Amino acid sequence: MVNSYVQNRRPPSLEDLNLITDILNIDIKDLIVSNKAQYNNG
């Protein structure tokens, strides 16, 4: 399973990400990075 992620054959499911965050005791937002550009609205 992890080997598939490392070799970029498939992304982890949200359920798997949730399990990883529970093990690492971190927020799921720390694992998910937005691919949208951030624009300054000012």
C-alpha positions as a printed NumPy array, in Angstrom:
array([[ 0.   ,  0.   ,  0.   ],
       [ 2.587,  2.593,  1.054],
       [ 4.825,  1.484, -1.802],
       [ 2.101,  2.571, -4.248],
       [ 2.091,  6.039, -2.696],
       [ 5.873,  6.341, -2.736],
       [ 6.075,  5.319, -6.382],
       [ 3.223,  7.707, -7.21 ],
       [ 1.032,  4.973, -8.703],
       [-1.98 ,  6.002, -6.635],
       [-2.785,  8.587, -3.987],
       [-3.822,  7.519, -0.494],
       [-7.534,  7.509,  0.257],
       [-8.931,  9.995,  2.747],
       [-9.52 ,  7.078,  5.113],
       [-5.843,  6.119,  4.895],
       [-4.806,  9.727,  5.412],
       [-7.026,  9.861,  8.469],
       [-5.345,  6.742,  9.887],
       [-1.923,  8.262,  9.251],
       [-2.888, 11.478, 11.024],
       [-4.157,  9.5  , 14.006],
       [-0.862,  7.615, 14.236],
       [ 1.23 , 10.773, 13.87 ],
       [-1.127, 12.832, 16.056],
       [-1.321, 15.653, 13.488],
       [-4.103, 17.46 , 11.652],
       [-5.092, 16.113,  8.226],
       [-4.512, 19.621,  6.818],
       [-0.791, 19.042,  7.449],
       [-0.845, 16.21 ,  4.89 ],
       [-3.078, 17.806,  2.269],
       [-1.628, 20.667,  0.253],
       [-3.797, 22.748, -2.035],
       [-2.809, 22.758, -5.685],
       [-4.65 , 26.021, -6.334],
       [-2.705, 29.244, -6.665],
       [-3.145, 31.67 , -3.808],
       [-4.094, 35.171, -4.876],
       [-3.937, 38.343, -2.852],
       [-7.375, 39.938, -2.801],
       [-6.018, 43.301, -1.779]])
